Structures are given as structure tokens and as C-alpha cells.
Amino acid sequence: MKFQLTKLEKSWMLYDVGNSAFILMVSTLIPIYFNALASAGGVDEDLYLSYWGYAGSAATVLVALIGPVCGALADRKFKKPIFCLCVILGVAACAALGLAPGWLAFLVLFVVARVGYSSSIVFYDSMLPEVTAPERMDKISSMGYAYGYIGSVIPFVVCLVLVLFHQRFGMDQPAAMLLAFLITALWWALCAAPLVRNYRQTAYVEGQSRALTEAFRQLGRTLKDARKEKHIFVYLAAFFFFIDGVYTIIDMATAYGTALGLDTTGLLLALLLTQIVAFPFAILFGRLSARYDTGLLIRICILAYTLITLFAVFLVTQWQFWVLAVAVGMFQGGIQALSRSYLGKIIPANRSGEYYGLMDICGKGASFVGMTMVSLVSQFTAGIRINVFGLELQNENLAVGVLLINFAAGYVLFHKADRLNKQRGQ
């Protein structure tokens, strides 16, 4: 029987296509442009990776603080309007990035854009139980990521051509980047429009009086309930650890390669390949979830990322970065999509905003920890070079190695959470 998508499912997936264009810019052109601004502003090369990591950490802390409250408000029938506000904030800040007068102002605007994006994802993820049936969640979640990866390539290729060949178009680099940011922001907004038009909140907590006060009380109850519901609590703890490495690798890939002195154009093309590879593999994981246990697939992804991180520690050449880009593309969509749908299956639908808000705390909190740890190790080992197996490893190589701890902890905790869920008959 042919798998037919509903209009609402298509609208929901299309938002992934829109916001993924911004995230692709974050992992490719934005760090390189920041490097140029920082160099022009007199920032020491050894501190570039650290400052970029600290900016990402600041954004994740802000989202981690406001995400659960927004989630609680969303479950009181405010999901759609707050989602719209977050999208507007992110789109506006993205468009303004090209107008930043210096590296510090650029980082501030980047943090605002990242907060808008990340906050919108809290509401977007929490819509999943409402836009599709439980038995379709794994596949719809995977398809959302898959089409997000391949769809984001369309505006990115246009932006990449503008930036790499800006002189042929009679522009300098800042003008080309300004146009690239405007194209990305417009793409994001247009892809969000169908979801805004078609989505209607169907699952919510009754009662609208003093919504903000009640939202805080409701959040407190959810935190207590999550601790009592051990299967949810342990899963969120596991997610905190393993998604740490995933998000850190995504957010700092270009910054890492640039810090190692790799060719900029090669880095951009390699990460473009990541998106292309991620498209079929995200769909593949969605199909595999219909035949194999979701918990097993998530464990496979965690193990794969452990090996990817170990490989990254010894990365010193351009071809190794290409291998890394392909490997990340193979498992990136699977671990993100299945983690999202896994939670949707074990929580009550009318409180999805709260629980996805808590999931966002874990994801953003982990990303904060990961990027901060990498930044600190990179900063305090600046200038250090060691020889391992004939390879000269820089301080950035050492910094990436700390992520191995998180994947190990995530695997152990997820194994326990999955066992608890099976015992409950989930």
C-alpha cells in the first residue's frame, strides 16, 4: 500500500526544509565569515574557535531557560502564536546578520537568530503528535529531517555561488554575504507559511485564565512527573549525553576544520555533501523503523557517532574531513529523527509541549556543555602539539576527544531507558 502524506504532514515537513537552510549556513558559511570579521577585528587565531563556541553556548543557555516555559504555554493553546513569534525573531535576525558592523555585533545577532530558531523548534517538535498518528511518527519525523537536508541545499547552492564568485557578480564579500543571509531568511519564512496556515492545535491543557502563572505551575508538575516516570526521566538523561556530541559536531564542524587550517572551499563542499548523503539515509532510517526496533536503531547511531568522534580526533588532512562529512551524513538524520519520535511515543499528547520543552533543555543544555568543553580545552591547550602514530595533532584535535565521554554515557543510559520502556509495554 502506497504511503500517502496528508496536507498537514506536508506542511509540517516543509518547515524543516525552511529552518534547515539556516542551520546549513550556521555550519558552513557563517563560521567562515565570522573568522574573516574576527581577523579584521584583530582577534587572535588561537581564540577564534573558542569565541565561536562561547557564542553558541550563550544561545543554547538562553533557549534552555525559556524553552520549557514556552512549552508549558504552548500546551495551554498558545502553541501557534508563540511559534510564529519565534520564527519572525529568527528570520529577522538572520536577515540582519549581513549588516553587522563588526565581529562582536555579528555574534550578538547570531545568538538572537539562533534563539529564534531553537525556540521555534520546541513548538515544531511538539506538533508531531498532533499532525500524524503514533504508528506514522518515526517515518514522518525521518522524512521531515530528510527533506530538510536536501531542501536546504537549494538556497545554499545559490548562496555558495554568490560568495565564492562574488567578484564575477561585481560584489565584494560583505555584499555577497548580505545577499546570502537575505535569501536564507526569505526561504525560511516562505517554508514556514504553509504550517502557519494549516496547523490547528488539537491537544492542549484546559483553562486559559492567568496562563503564564499556570504555565509555570504546570512546568513544575511536569518536572515532578518526569522524575516519577522513570522511563521518561532516564531517556531524557540519555538524550542529554548523546545529543551533546551530535549537536557539537554539527555546530562546530566548519570552525573545527578552519582552525586546523583546511581549505575553506573544500570544507564547504564537504558539508554540502553531508546534506546530500543525509537525505537518503534519513529516509532509510524511517523505513528501517517499520521493520526494526527504534531503540536498536538509536543505539546503532550512538555507536556510529562514537567511532566518528574517534576518527575526528586524528583528523589532520582534507580527505579525512570528506570521509567525516559522509559518515556524519549517514547517521545525523537517523539519530535526530528517531530521538524525536521516540519521545512522542512515550508521553501524553496533550502535554507534548512541556515534554518537548524538557527535551529541548536536555538538547540545548548538552550542546552548551559540549561546545563549552571543546572551547575551554581548545583555549587552555592553545599552541600545544603532540605526535600520535606519526600524526601531529593540534589542540583542536584534543578538544574534540572530550565528546567520547558523552557518547559512552548516552549509550549506557539509553540502553537502560529502552529496557524500562519495553517493560512498560511501550
Order of alpha helices (4+ residues) and beta strands (2+ residues): alpha-alpha-alpha-alpha-alpha-alpha-alpha-alpha-alpha-alpha-alpha-alpha-alpha-alpha-beta-beta-alpha-alpha
